[in-house]
Amino acid sequence: MTQFNIYAAKARLSKLIQKALLGEEVIITRNNKPVVKIVPLRPPKRTRKLGTAKGLVTIAPDFDAPQI
């Protein structure tokens, strides 16, 4: 975990963003109290479209028949 005050964070913003992208926790402080944490954004989850595999899966008529 790395902490920077606001003034230092302004001067090193691109480096702080790079650290966050690499997985390091970056905290920005004001008066030695944490106020902001820089974290990378996660890509949005794609919404699933129902019915896209329709007709691709077939089930045998005797799928639940006892096997001997």
N, C-alpha and C positions, 0 to 999 in steps of 0.2 A: 504494500500500500504506500503510495507516494502522496505527500501533501504539499500544496503550494498556496501561497496567499494570492489574492486577486491580482495584485500588481505583477507578480512573477508569472502568473498564469497568462496574463495578457501578452507578455513578452515571448512566451514559449508555447502558445496555443497549438500550433501544428505539431510540435514534438509531443505534447500531452495527448493529443488525439491519436497519434501513432502508438504511444504506449498503451492507450486504452484498446486500440484495435488488436494489439498483440496479447491482450488478456490481463494486463496490469490494472489494478484498481487505482484511479486517480481522483483525489479529493481536493477541492478548492475550499480554502478557509477564509473567513473574515474575522479579524480580531482573535485569531487562534481557535476559532470554533468552526467545525465543518459545516458548510452550507450547500455544496454541490458535489455530486459524484459524476464523473464522465464515464459513460459506458457505451459500447458500440450498439447500434440498432440491429435488431434481428430482422431478416427479410420477412415480409408478411406471408402468412400461410396462404397457400392457394386454396380457393374454395373448390370443393369437389363437385363435379357435374354428374348428377345421377343419370343412369341409363346408358353410359358410354360403352359398356361391355354387353349390352343387350344382344342376345343371339350368339355370343361367343362361347357360352358355357352351356353344355347339354348334360342332362342327367338321364341315365338309363331307366327305363320304366320299372325295372326290378332292383333298384338300388338298395332297397331295404329288405330284400328277401333273405331268409336265413341261408347261410353258406354251409354246405355239407362237405 
